[in-house]
Amino acid sequence: MSEEVRRITLPSGRMASIRRGKGRDLMRAHRAAAGNPEPLAVSFALVAELAEIEGKTIVYEDVLAMDLEDVLTLQAEVVGGGEDANFPPPAAIPPADSPDQAHSQDSSNSDSGTRS
């Protein structure tokens, strides 16, 4: 079974390859960022796990040293949530006329009651 890889040109002109992530990649990213209180640390470590630049693997510190435009492009590819990102977008919110939505509206209206 071959790995799914997406190739992109970064704003700097360098070529990047991003492979489709697995759970083990997220675990490695958490380990690489262990103890780092920065909220983006895991995201940057995951970029390092999944991306290669000009055919060479990179590490977390490489991501920190990259131009911001390149980092943002790689981050969008890895965790951006778009159609082509490694992670699917969140489930859609049901339409207002769906039974689930009507139920939640009914329950909130019943709590409001009138007061004298």
N, C-alpha and C positions, 0 to 999 in steps of 0.2 A: 504494500500500500504506500503510495507516494504522498509526501507532505504537500499541503496546499501552501503556495508561496505567492505573495504579491510583490511586484517590483515597481518602485516609484522613483522619480527624480526629486530630490530635495531642493528647496529654494537655493541652497548653496551650489547646486549643480551636481552634487555627489549622488551616486546611485545607492538606493537602499533596497534590501529585500526583507520583507516581514512575513514570517511564517504564522500559520494559524496556531493559536495557543491551546494548551492543554492545562489541566488542573495542576500537574506537576510544575509547570512554568510559574503559575501563581504562587505555589508553595516556595519555589526557589526565590522568587521576587520578595516574598515576605521575609525569608531568611536573610537575603542581601540587605534589606532595609531594617532588620531587627534593631531595636533600640533607638532608631531615628524618629524623633517626634514630628518631623516635617510631614504634613498630610500628603504631599506628592511623592514621597520617597518610594512607596510601593509601585506607583504608576511609572516612575522613571526606571525602577529596577525591572519592571515587566517589559518596558521598551527594550532594555538591554538584553533581556532573555530572548526576545522574539525577533530582534532586528540584527541585520548585518549591514555594514556600510562598506561599499566598494569590495564586497566579497569577504570582509573580515569581521569576525565576531567582535562585539563591544561589551563593555562592562558598565556598571552604574556610574562610575567616575567619568567615563567617556561621555555619557549623556549629560552630566553636569557641565562639562566643558564645551559642549556644542553650541553653535549659534542658536538663539532663541527660536528663530523661524523653523530651523530643522527640528528642534525638540518638539515644538507645537505640532508640526506636520506628522512626526512619528507618533506622538501621543494620540492624535486624532485617529490615526490608522489602527492603533492598538486598542484604545479604550474609548474612542469617540462615540460609539453607539450608533453610527450610521449604517447604511446598508452593507457596506464593504468592510466594516470594522470587525475585529475579532469577537466582539460581544454584541448580541442582538439588542435592539432598542427595547425599553420596557413595554409591557403589555399595554395595549390601547385602553383608554378609559371608555366604558360602555356609553352608548348614546343616551341622552336624557330621557328618551321614551322607553328605555329597556326596563324590564321588571326589577332588576337590581337597583337601578337608580330611583325608580318610583318608590320602592320600599324605603330607601334611606331618606327620601324627602318626606314621606308620610310619617316616619318615626320622629323626625325633627319638628314637624308641625304639631304633633300631638303633645310634645313637651312644652310648647309655648303657651298654651291655654290663656284664658283671659283672667285678669285680676281686677278686683274691685278696690 
